[in-house]
């Protein structure tokens, strides 16, 4: 979508084994639930290095979209 513009702030946890748990949009100016859902599905499939045993890591990450035209 060439006219996407805005910011999607996503929060998720990295659990034992490096798997992602509960990705969610914590803030968005994008106003496009289809794109937001796609971002969440992709993040849910990511793998990270495993955090120290018995811990999890909470990540908040911004995705910025702007037109290059």
mmCIF file of the N, C-alpha and C atoms, coordinates in Angstrom:
data_MODEL
# 
_entry.id   MODEL 
# 
loop_
_atom_site.group_PDB 
_atom_site.id 
_atom_site.type_symbol 
_atom_site.label_atom_id 
_atom_site.label_alt_id 
_atom_site.label_comp_id 
_atom_site.label_asym_id 
_atom_site.label_entity_id 
_atom_site.label_seq_id 
_atom_site.pdbx_PDB_ins_code 
_atom_site.Cartn_x 
_atom_site.Cartn_y 
_atom_site.Cartn_z 
_atom_site.occupancy 
_atom_site.B_iso_or_equiv 
_atom_site.pdbx_formal_charge 
_atom_site.auth_seq_id 
_atom_site.auth_comp_id 
_atom_site.auth_asym_id 
_atom_site.auth_atom_id 
_atom_site.pdbx_PDB_model_num 
ATOM 1   N N  . UNK A 1 1  ? 0.854  -1.173  0.000  1.00 0.00 ? 1  UNK A N  1 
ATOM 2   C CA . UNK A 1 1  ? 0.000  0.000   0.000  1.00 0.00 ? 1  UNK A CA 1 
ATOM 3   C C  . UNK A 1 1  ? 0.900  1.236   0.000  1.00 0.00 ? 1  UNK A C  1 
ATOM 4   N N  . UNK A 1 2  ? 0.948  1.966   -1.083 1.00 0.00 ? 2  UNK A N  1 
ATOM 5   C CA . UNK A 1 2  ? 1.892  3.075   -1.200 1.00 0.00 ? 2  UNK A CA 1 
ATOM 6   C C  . UNK A 1 2  ? 1.554  4.285   -0.330 1.00 0.00 ? 2  UNK A C  1 
ATOM 7   N N  . UNK A 1 3  ? 0.324  4.386   0.178  1.00 0.00 ? 3  UNK A N  1 
ATOM 8   C CA . UNK A 1 3  ? -0.062 5.559   0.954  1.00 0.00 ? 3  UNK A CA 1 
ATOM 9   C C  . UNK A 1 3  ? -0.007 5.336   2.467  1.00 0.00 ? 3  UNK A C  1 
ATOM 10  N N  . UNK A 1 4  ? 0.623  4.257   2.906  1.00 0.00 ? 4  UNK A N  1 
ATOM 11  C CA . UNK A 1 4  ? 0.721  4.008   4.341  1.00 0.00 ? 4  UNK A CA 1 
ATOM 12  C C  . UNK A 1 4  ? 1.575  5.088   4.990  1.00 0.00 ? 4  UNK A C  1 
ATOM 13  N N  . UNK A 1 5  ? 1.073  5.608   6.093  1.00 0.00 ? 5  UNK A N  1 
ATOM 14  C CA . UNK A 1 5  ? 1.823  6.597   6.835  1.00 0.00 ? 5  UNK A CA 1 
ATOM 15  C C  . UNK A 1 5  ? 1.425  6.499   8.292  1.00 0.00 ? 5  UNK A C  1 
ATOM 16  N N  . UNK A 1 6  ? 2.382  6.381   9.171  1.00 0.00 ? 6  UNK A N  1 
ATOM 17  C CA . UNK A 1 6  ? 2.076  6.358   10.587 1.00 0.00 ? 6  UNK A CA 1 
ATOM 18  C C  . UNK A 1 6  ? 3.044  5.494   11.367 1.00 0.00 ? 6  UNK A C  1 
ATOM 19  N N  . UNK A 1 7  ? 2.718  5.328   12.633 1.00 0.00 ? 7  UNK A N  1 
ATOM 20  C CA . UNK A 1 7  ? 3.567  4.598   13.562 1.00 0.00 ? 7  UNK A CA 1 
ATOM 21  C C  . UNK A 1 7  ? 2.742  3.521   14.258 1.00 0.00 ? 7  UNK A C  1 
ATOM 22  N N  . UNK A 1 8  ? 3.302  2.322   14.337 1.00 0.00 ? 8  UNK A N  1 
ATOM 23  C CA . UNK A 1 8  ? 2.686  1.223   15.069 1.00 0.00 ? 8  UNK A CA 1 
ATOM 24  C C  . UNK A 1 8  ? 3.678  0.807   16.148 1.00 0.00 ? 8  UNK A C  1 
ATOM 25  N N  . UNK A 1 9  ? 3.275  0.944   17.403 1.00 0.00 ? 9  UNK A N  1 
ATOM 26  C CA . UNK A 1 9  ? 4.109  0.561   18.536 1.00 0.00 ? 9  UNK A CA 1 
ATOM 27  C C  . UNK A 1 9  ? 3.630  -0.804  19.008 1.00 0.00 ? 9  UNK A C  1 
ATOM 28  N N  . UNK A 1 10 ? 4.516  -1.791  18.932 1.00 0.00 ? 10 UNK A N  1 
ATOM 29  C CA . UNK A 1 10 ? 4.166  -3.172  19.260 1.00 0.00 ? 10 UNK A CA 1 
ATOM 30  C C  . UNK A 1 10 ? 4.898  -3.589  20.533 1.00 0.00 ? 10 UNK A C  1 
ATOM 31  N N  . UNK A 1 11 ? 4.189  -4.285  21.399 1.00 0.00 ? 11 UNK A N  1 
ATOM 32  C CA . UNK A 1 11 ? 4.793  -4.821  22.613 1.00 0.00 ? 11 UNK A CA 1 
ATOM 33  C C  . UNK A 1 11 ? 4.636  -6.336  22.604 1.00 0.00 ? 11 UNK A C  1 
ATOM 34  N N  . UNK A 1 12 ? 5.707  -7.042  23.011 1.00 0.00 ? 12 UNK A N  1 
ATOM 35  C CA . UNK A 1 12 ? 5.658  -8.495  23.091 1.00 0.00 ? 12 UNK A CA 1 
ATOM 36  C C  . UNK A 1 12 ? 6.685  -8.984  24.100 1.00 0.00 ? 12 UNK A C  1 
ATOM 37  N N  . UNK A 1 13 ? 6.544  -10.233 24.502 1.00 0.00 ? 13 UNK A N  1 
ATOM 38  C CA . UNK A 1 13 ? 7.490  -10.852 25.434 1.00 0.00 ? 13 UNK A CA 1 
ATOM 39  C C  . UNK A 1 13 ? 8.274  -11.931 24.716 1.00 0.00 ? 13 UNK A C  1 
ATOM 40  N N  . UNK A 1 14 ? 9.548  -12.049 25.078 1.00 0.00 ? 14 UNK A N  1 
ATOM 41  C CA . UNK A 1 14 ? 10.381 -13.151 24.600 1.00 0.00 ? 14 UNK A CA 1 
ATOM 42  C C  . UNK A 1 14 ? 10.485 -14.131 25.761 1.00 0.00 ? 14 UNK A C  1 
ATOM 43  N N  . UNK A 1 15 ? 10.020 -15.344 25.532 1.00 0.00 ? 15 UNK A N  1 
ATOM 44  C CA . UNK A 1 15 ? 9.957  -16.359 26.576 1.00 0.00 ? 15 UNK A CA 1 
ATOM 45  C C  . UNK A 1 15 ? 11.099 -17.360 26.453 1.00 0.00 ? 15 UNK A C  1 
ATOM 46  N N  . UNK A 1 16 ? 11.117 -18.312 27.380 1.00 0.00 ? 16 UNK A N  1 
ATOM 47  C CA . UNK A 1 16 ? 12.089 -19.397 27.364 1.00 0.00 ? 16 UNK A CA 1 
ATOM 48  C C  . UNK A 1 16 ? 12.092 -20.058 25.988 1.00 0.00 ? 16 UNK A C  1 
ATOM 49  N N  . UNK A 1 17 ? 13.238 -20.327 25.454 1.00 0.00 ? 17 UNK A N  1 
ATOM 50  C CA . UNK A 1 17 ? 13.353 -20.909 24.127 1.00 0.00 ? 17 UNK A CA 1 
ATOM 51  C C  . UNK A 1 17 ? 13.376 -19.868 23.026 1.00 0.00 ? 17 UNK A C  1 
ATOM 52  N N  . UNK A 1 18 ? 13.216 -18.576 23.379 1.00 0.00 ? 18 UNK A N  1 
ATOM 53  C CA . UNK A 1 18 ? 13.275 -17.502 22.389 1.00 0.00 ? 18 UNK A CA 1 
ATOM 54  C C  . UNK A 1 18 ? 11.996 -17.274 21.616 1.00 0.00 ? 18 UNK A C  1 
ATOM 55  N N  . UNK A 1 19 ? 10.894 -17.864 22.078 1.00 0.00 ? 19 UNK A N  1 
ATOM 56  C CA . UNK A 1 19 ? 9.626  -17.677 21.374 1.00 0.00 ? 19 UNK A CA 1 
ATOM 57  C C  . UNK A 1 19 ? 8.946  -16.392 21.815 1.00 0.00 ? 19 UNK A C  1 
ATOM 58  N N  . UNK A 1 20 ? 8.137  -15.836 20.925 1.00 0.00 ? 20 UNK A N  1 
ATOM 59  C CA . UNK A 1 20 ? 7.401  -14.606 21.192 1.00 0.00 ? 20 UNK A CA 1 
ATOM 60  C C  . UNK A 1 20 ? 6.049  -14.966 21.791 1.00 0.00 ? 20 UNK A C  1 
ATOM 61  N N  . UNK A 1 21 ? 5.677  -14.232 22.839 1.00 0.00 ? 21 UNK A N  1 
ATOM 62  C CA . UNK A 1 21 ? 4.395  -14.447 23.502 1.00 0.00 ? 21 UNK A CA 1 
ATOM 63  C C  . UNK A 1 21 ? 3.610  -13.139 23.516 1.00 0.00 ? 21 UNK A C  1 
ATOM 64  N N  . UNK A 1 22 ? 2.349  -13.225 23.157 1.00 0.00 ? 22 UNK A N  1 
ATOM 65  C CA . UNK A 1 22 ? 1.391  -12.128 23.261 1.00 0.00 ? 22 UNK A CA 1 
ATOM 66  C C  . UNK A 1 22 ? 1.802  -10.825 22.573 1.00 0.00 ? 22 UNK A C  1 
ATOM 67  N N  . UNK A 1 23 ? 2.112  -10.861 21.283 1.00 0.00 ? 23 UNK A N  1 
ATOM 68  C CA . UNK A 1 23 ? 2.370  -9.592  20.617 1.00 0.00 ? 23 UNK A CA 1 
ATOM 69  C C  . UNK A 1 23 ? 1.076  -8.791  20.541 1.00 0.00 ? 23 UNK A C  1 
ATOM 70  N N  . UNK A 1 24 ? 1.169  -7.494  20.797 1.00 0.00 ? 24 UNK A N  1 
ATOM 71  C CA . UNK A 1 24 ? -0.017 -6.639  20.726 1.00 0.00 ? 24 UNK A CA 1 
ATOM 72  C C  . UNK A 1 24 ? 0.386  -5.240  20.290 1.00 0.00 ? 24 UNK A C  1 
ATOM 73  N N  . UNK A 1 25 ? -0.548 -4.558  19.655 1.00 0.00 ? 25 UNK A N  1 
ATOM 74  C CA . UNK A 1 25 ? -0.346 -3.165  19.283 1.00 0.00 ? 25 UNK A CA 1 
ATOM 75  C C  . UNK A 1 25 ? -0.664 -2.329  20.512 1.00 0.00 ? 25 UNK A C  1 
ATOM 76  N N  . UNK A 1 26 ? 0.323  -1.591  21.003 1.00 0.00 ? 26 UNK A N  1 
ATOM 77  C CA . UNK A 1 26 ? 0.070  -0.759  22.173 1.00 0.00 ? 26 UNK A CA 1 
ATOM 78  C C  . UNK A 1 26 ? -0.295 0.669   21.791 1.00 0.00 ? 26 UNK A C  1 
ATOM 79  N N  . UNK A 1 27 ? 0.048  1.064   20.556 1.00 0.00 ? 27 UNK A N  1 
ATOM 80  C CA . UNK A 1 27 ? -0.315 2.390   20.063 1.00 0.00 ? 27 UNK A CA 1 
ATOM 81  C C  . UNK A 1 27 ? -0.193 2.377   18.544 1.00 0.00 ? 27 UNK A C  1 
ATOM 82  N N  . UNK A 1 28 ? -1.104 3.082   17.867 1.00 0.00 ? 28 UNK A N  1 
ATOM 83  C CA . UNK A 1 28 ? -1.020 3.141   16.413 1.00 0.00 ? 28 UNK A CA 1 
ATOM 84  C C  . UNK A 1 28 ? -1.656 4.418   15.882 1.00 0.00 ? 28 UNK A C  1 
ATOM 85  N N  . UNK A 1 29 ? -0.972 5.028   14.916 1.00 0.00 ? 29 UNK A N  1 
ATOM 86  C CA . UNK A 1 29 ? -1.544 6.145   14.171 1.00 0.00 ? 29 UNK A CA 1 
ATOM 87  C C  . UNK A 1 29 ? -1.804 5.717   12.727 1.00 0.00 ? 29 UNK A C  1 
ATOM 88  N N  . UNK A 1 30 ? -1.602 4.443   12.444 1.00 0.00 ? 30 UNK A N  1 
ATOM 89  C CA . UNK A 1 30 ? -1.720 3.920   11.090 1.00 0.00 ? 30 UNK A CA 1 
ATOM 90  C C  . UNK A 1 30 ? -3.176 3.798   10.643 1.00 0.00 ? 30 UNK A C  1 
ATOM 91  N N  . UNK A 1 31 ? -4.053 3.431   11.557 1.00 0.00 ? 31 UNK A N  1 
ATOM 92  C CA . UNK A 1 31 ? -5.483 3.254   11.263 1.00 0.00 ? 31 UNK A CA 1 
ATOM 93  C C  . UNK A 1 31 ? -5.714 2.224   10.155 1.00 0.00 ? 31 UNK A C  1 
ATOM 94  N N  . UNK A 1 32 ? -4.965 1.121   10.209 1.00 0.00 ? 32 UNK A N  1 
ATOM 95  C CA . UNK A 1 32 ? -5.144 0.051   9.237  1.00 0.00 ? 32 UNK A CA 1 
ATOM 96  C C  . UNK A 1 32 ? -4.998 -1.287  9.956  1.00 0.00 ? 32 UNK A C  1 
ATOM 97  N N  . UNK A 1 33 ? -6.132 -1.845  10.371 1.00 0.00 ? 33 UNK A N  1 
ATOM 98  C CA . UNK A 1 33 ? -6.106 -3.075  11.172 1.00 0.00 ? 33 UNK A CA 1 
ATOM 99  C C  . UNK A 1 33 ? -5.545 -4.263  10.396 1.00 0.00 ? 33 UNK A C  1 
ATOM 100 N N  . UNK A 1 34 ? -5.665 -4.263  9.083  1.00 0.00 ? 34 UNK A N  1 
ATOM 101 C CA . UNK A 1 34 ? -5.118 -5.362  8.281  1.00 0.00 ? 34 UNK A CA 1 
ATOM 102 C C  . UNK A 1 34 ? -3.589 -5.362  8.370  1.00 0.00 ? 34 UNK A C  1 
ATOM 103 N N  . UNK A 1 35 ? -2.982 -4.220  8.207  1.00 0.00 ? 35 UNK A N  1 
ATOM 104 C CA . UNK A 1 35 ? -1.517 -4.120  8.288  1.00 0.00 ? 35 UNK A CA 1 
ATOM 105 C C  . UNK A 1 35 ? -1.052 -4.402  9.711  1.00 0.00 ? 35 UNK A C  1 
ATOM 106 N N  . UNK A 1 36 ? -1.764 -3.863  10.694 1.00 0.00 ? 36 UNK A N  1 
ATOM 107 C CA . UNK A 1 36 ? -1.398 -4.110  12.094 1.00 0.00 ? 36 UNK A CA 1 
ATOM 108 C C  . UNK A 1 36 ? -1.453 -5.609  12.410 1.00 0.00 ? 36 UNK A C  1 
ATOM 109 N N  . UNK A 1 37 ? -2.490 -6.301  11.939 1.00 0.00 ? 37 UNK A N  1 
ATOM 110 C CA . UNK A 1 37 ? -2.606 -7.743  12.144 1.00 0.00 ? 37 UNK A CA 1 
ATOM 111 C C  . UNK A 1 37 ? -1.483 -8.503  11.469 1.00 0.00 ? 37 UNK A C  1 
ATOM 112 N N  . UNK A 1 38 ? -1.095 -8.069  10.285 1.00 0.00 ? 38 UNK A N  1 
ATOM 113 C CA . UNK A 1 38 ? 0.013  -8.709  9.561  1.00 0.00 ? 38 UNK A CA 1 
ATOM 114 C C  . UNK A 1 38 ? 1.310  -8.566  10.351 1.00 0.00 ? 38 UNK A C  1 
ATOM 115 N N  . UNK A 1 39 ? 1.565  -7.381  10.897 1.00 0.00 ? 39 UNK A N  1 
ATOM 116 C CA . UNK A 1 39 ? 2.765  -7.161  11.704 1.00 0.00 ? 39 UNK A CA 1 
ATOM 117 C C  . UNK A 1 39 ? 2.769  -8.113  12.900 1.00 0.00 ? 39 UNK A C  1 
ATOM 118 N N  . UNK A 1 40 ? 1.635  -8.219  13.590 1.00 0.00 ? 40 UNK A N  1 
ATOM 119 C CA . UNK A 1 40 ? 1.550  -9.084  14.770 1.00 0.00 ? 40 UNK A CA 1 
ATOM 120 C C  . UNK A 1 40 ? 1.765  -10.551 14.419 1.00 0.00 ? 40 UNK A C  1 
ATOM 121 N N  . UNK A 1 41 ? 1.206  -11.001 13.303 1.00 0.00 ? 41 UNK A N  1 
ATOM 122 C CA . UNK A 1 41 ? 1.403  -12.398 12.891 1.00 0.00 ? 41 UNK A CA 1 
ATOM 123 C C  . UNK A 1 41 ? 2.872  -12.679 12.591 1.00 0.00 ? 41 UNK A C  1 
ATOM 124 N N  . UNK A 1 42 ? 3.532  -11.754 11.944 1.00 0.00 ? 42 UNK A N  1 
ATOM 125 C CA . UNK A 1 42 ? 4.953  -11.934 11.631 1.00 0.00 ? 42 UNK A CA 1 
ATOM 126 C C  . UNK A 1 42 ? 5.791  -11.981 12.895 1.00 0.00 ? 42 UNK A C  1 
ATOM 127 N N  . UNK A 1 43 ? 5.541  -11.054 13.805 1.00 0.00 ? 43 UNK A N  1 
ATOM 128 C CA . UNK A 1 43 ? 6.302  -11.021 15.054 1.00 0.00 ? 43 UNK A CA 1 
ATOM 129 C C  . UNK A 1 43 ? 6.104  -12.310 15.837 1.00 0.00 ? 43 UNK A C  1 
ATOM 130 N N  . UNK A 1 44 ? 4.899  -12.850 15.830 1.00 0.00 ? 44 UNK A N  1 
ATOM 131 C CA . UNK A 1 44 ? 4.609  -14.087 16.570 1.00 0.00 ? 44 UNK A CA 1 
ATOM 132 C C  . UNK A 1 44 ? 5.460  -15.253 16.078 1.00 0.00 ? 44 UNK A C  1 
ATOM 133 N N  . UNK A 1 45 ? 5.945  -15.187 14.839 1.00 0.00 ? 45 UNK A N  1 
ATOM 134 C CA . UNK A 1 45 ? 6.748  -16.281 14.291 1.00 0.00 ? 45 UNK A CA 1 
ATOM 135 C C  . UNK A 1 45 ? 8.254  -16.083 14.487 1.00 0.00 ? 45 UNK A C  1 
ATOM 136 N N  . UNK A 1 46 ? 8.672  -14.934 15.000 1.00 0.00 ? 46 UNK A N  1 
ATOM 137 C CA . UNK A 1 46 ? 10.093 -14.655 15.187 1.00 0.00 ? 46 UNK A CA 1 
ATOM 138 C C  . UNK A 1 46 ? 10.683 -15.515 16.291 1.00 0.00 ? 46 UNK A C  1 
ATOM 139 N N  . UNK A 1 47 ? 11.978 -15.802 16.172 1.00 0.00 ? 47 UNK A N  1 
ATOM 140 C CA . UNK A 1 47 ? 12.731 -16.522 17.197 1.00 0.00 ? 47 UNK A CA 1 
ATOM 141 C C  . UNK A 1 47 ? 13.894 -15.644 17.642 1.00 0.00 ? 47 UNK A C  1 
ATOM 142 N N  . UNK A 1 48 ? 14.127 -15.617 18.940 1.00 0.00 ? 48 UNK A N  1 
ATOM 143 C CA . UNK A 1 48 ? 15.210 -14.846 19.531 1.00 0.00 ? 48 UNK A CA 1 
ATOM 144 C C  . UNK A 1 48 ? 16.086 -15.773 20.359 1.00 0.00 ? 48 UNK A C  1 
ATOM 145 N N  . UNK A 1 49 ? 17.276 -15.319 20.745 1.00 0.00 ? 49 UNK A N  1 
ATOM 146 C CA . UNK A 1 49 ? 18.049 -16.096 21.710 1.00 0.00 ? 49 UNK A CA 1 
ATOM 147 C C  . UNK A 1 49 ? 17.237 -16.217 23.009 1.00 0.00 ? 49 UNK A C  1 
ATOM 148 N N  . UNK A 1 50 ? 17.356 -17.332 23.655 1.00 0.00 ? 50 UNK A N  1 
ATOM 149 C CA . UNK A 1 50 ? 16.602 -17.572 24.882 1.00 0.00 ? 50 UNK A CA 1 
ATOM 150 C C  . UNK A 1 50 ? 17.112 -16.675 26.009 1.00 0.00 ? 50 UNK A C  1 
ATOM 151 N N  . UNK A 1 51 ? 16.202 -16.020 26.735 1.00 0.00 ? 51 UNK A N  1 
ATOM 152 C CA . UNK A 1 51 ? 16.646 -15.232 27.894 1.00 0.00 ? 51 UNK A CA 1 
ATOM 153 C C  . UNK A 1 51 ? 17.103 -16.166 29.010 1.00 0.00 ? 51 UNK A C  1 
ATOM 154 N N  . UNK A 1 52 ? 17.757 -15.634 30.036 1.00 0.00 ? 52 UNK A N  1 
ATOM 155 C CA . UNK A 1 52 ? 18.198 -16.484 31.151 1.00 0.00 ? 52 UNK A CA 1 
ATOM 156 C C  . UNK A 1 52 ? 17.026 -17.300 31.713 1.00 0.00 ? 52 UNK A C  1 
ATOM 157 N N  . UNK A 1 53 ? 17.325 -18.488 32.179 1.00 0.00 ? 53 UNK A N  1 
ATOM 158 C CA . UNK A 1 53 ? 16.293 -19.415 32.668 1.00 0.00 ? 53 UNK A CA 1 
ATOM 159 C C  . UNK A 1 53 ? 15.365 -18.742 33.672 1.00 0.00 ? 53 UNK A C  1 
ATOM 160 N N  . UNK A 1 54 ? 14.071 -18.984 33.485 1.00 0.00 ? 54 UNK A N  1 
ATOM 161 C CA . UNK A 1 54 ? 13.071 -18.470 34.409 1.00 0.00 ? 54 UNK A CA 1 
ATOM 162 C C  . UNK A 1 54 ? 12.714 -17.010 34.213 1.00 0.00 ? 54 UNK A C  1 
ATOM 163 N N  . UNK A 1 55 ? 13.227 -16.391 33.162 1.00 0.00 ? 55 UNK A N  1 
ATOM 164 C CA . UNK A 1 55 ? 12.919 -14.984 32.926 1.00 0.00 ? 55 UNK A CA 1 
ATOM 165 C C  . UNK A 1 55 ? 12.283 -14.805 31.559 1.00 0.00 ? 55 UNK A C  1 
ATOM 166 N N  . UNK A 1 56 ? 11.700 -13.644 31.361 1.00 0.00 ? 56 UNK A N  1 
ATOM 167 C CA . UNK A 1 56 ? 11.219 -13.250 30.042 1.00 0.00 ? 56 UNK A CA 1 
ATOM 168 C C  . UNK A 1 56 ? 11.651 -11.809 29.817 1.00 0.00 ? 56 UNK A C  1 
ATOM 169 N N  . UNK A 1 57 ? 11.653 -11.398 28.573 1.00 0.00 ? 57 UNK A N  1 
ATOM 170 C CA . UNK A 1 57 ? 12.057 -10.045 28.209 1.00 0.00 ? 57 UNK A CA 1 
ATOM 171 C C  . UNK A 1 57 ? 10.872 -9.370  27.534 1.00 0.00 ? 57 UNK A C  1 
ATOM 172 N N  . UNK A 1 58 ? 10.513 -8.192  28.022 1.00 0.00 ? 58 UNK A N  1 
ATOM 173 C CA . UNK A 1 58 ? 9.432  -7.422  27.405 1.00 0.00 ? 58 UNK A CA 1 
ATOM 174 C C  . UNK A 1 58 ? 10.058 -6.437  26.427 1.00 0.00 ? 58 UNK A C  1 
ATOM 175 N N  . UNK A 1 59 ? 9.544  -6.433  25.199 1.00 0.00 ? 59 UNK A N  1 
ATOM 176 C CA . UNK A 1 59 ? 10.070 -5.574  24.141 1.00 0.00 ? 59 UNK A CA 1 
ATOM 177 C C  . UNK A 1 59 ? 8.950  -4.644  23.673 1.00 0.00 ? 59 UNK A C  1 
ATOM 178 N N  . UNK A 1 60 ? 9.281  -3.382  23.503 1.00 0.00 ? 60 UNK A N  1 
ATOM 179 C CA . UNK A 1 60 ? 8.384  -2.424  22.864 1.00 0.00 ? 60 UNK A CA 1 
ATOM 180 C C  . UNK A 1 60 ? 9.147  -1.881  21.664 1.00 0.00 ? 60 UNK A C  1 
ATOM 181 N N  . UNK A 1 61 ? 8.560  -2.046  20.469 1.00 0.00 ? 61 UNK A N  1 
ATOM 182 C CA . UNK A 1 61 ? 9.284  -1.688  19.254 1.00 0.00 ? 61 UNK A CA 1 
ATOM 183 C C  . UNK A 1 61 ? 8.389  -0.882  18.323 1.00 0.00 ? 61 UNK A C  1 
ATOM 184 N N  . UNK A 1 62 ? 8.895  0.249   17.800 1.00 0.00 ? 62 UNK A N  1 
ATOM 185 C CA . UNK A 1 62 ? 8.097  1.052   16.874 1.00 0.00 ? 62 UNK A CA 1 
ATOM 186 C C  . UNK A 1 62 ? 8.359  0.661   15.417 1.00 0.00 ? 62 UNK A C  1 
ATOM 187 N N  . UNK A 1 63 ? 7.295  0.573   14.648 1.00 0.00 ? 63 UNK A N  1 
ATOM 188 C CA . UNK A 1 63 ? 7.383  0.414   13.200 1.00 0.00 ? 63 UNK A CA 1 
ATOM 189 C C  . UNK A 1 63 ? 6.876  1.711   12.588 1.00 0.00 ? 63 UNK A C  1 
ATOM 190 N N  . UNK A 1 64 ? 7.718  2.359   11.792 1.00 0.00 ? 64 UNK A N  1 
ATOM 191 C CA . UNK A 1 64 ? 7.369  3.640   11.186 1.00 0.00 ? 64 UNK A CA 1 
ATOM 192 C C  . UNK A 1 64 ? 7.144  3.462   9.695  1.00 0.00 ? 64 UNK A C  1 
ATOM 193 N N  . UNK A 1 65 ? 6.048  3.976   9.218  1.00 0.00 ? 65 UNK A N  1 
ATOM 194 C CA . UNK A 1 65 ? 5.710  3.883   7.797  1.00 0.00 ? 65 UNK A CA 1 
ATOM 195 C C  . UNK A 1 65 ? 5.590  5.283   7.225  1.00 0.00 ? 65 UNK A C  1 
ATOM 196 N N  . UNK A 1 66 ? 6.228  5.494   6.054  1.00 0.00 ? 66 UNK A N  1 
ATOM 197 C CA . UNK A 1 66 ? 6.080  6.755   5.358  1.00 0.00 ? 66 UNK A CA 1 
ATOM 198 C C  . UNK A 1 66 ? 6.303  6.535   3.875  1.00 0.00 ? 66 UNK A C  1 
ATOM 199 N N  . UNK A 1 67 ? 5.690  7.351   3.096  1.00 0.00 ? 67 UNK A N  1 
ATOM 200 C CA . UNK A 1 67 ? 5.808  7.250   1.650  1.00 0.00 ? 67 UNK A CA 1 
ATOM 201 C C  . UNK A 1 67 ? 7.171  7.759   1.200  1.00 0.00 ? 67 UNK A C  1 
ATOM 202 N N  . UNK A 1 68 ? 7.732  7.100   0.204  1.00 0.00 ? 68 UNK A N  1 
ATOM 203 C CA . UNK A 1 68 ? 8.999  7.559   -0.352 1.00 0.00 ? 68 UNK A CA 1 
ATOM 204 C C  . UNK A 1 68 ? 8.787  8.311   -1.652 1.00 0.00 ? 68 UNK A C  1 
ATOM 205 N N  . UNK A 1 69 ? 7.540  8.542   -1.984 1.00 0.00 ? 69 UNK A N  1 
ATOM 206 C CA . UNK A 1 69 ? 7.240  9.248   -3.240 1.00 0.00 ? 69 UNK A CA 1 
ATOM 207 C C  . UNK A 1 69 ? 6.930  10.709  -2.991 1.00 0.00 ? 69 UNK A C  1 
# 
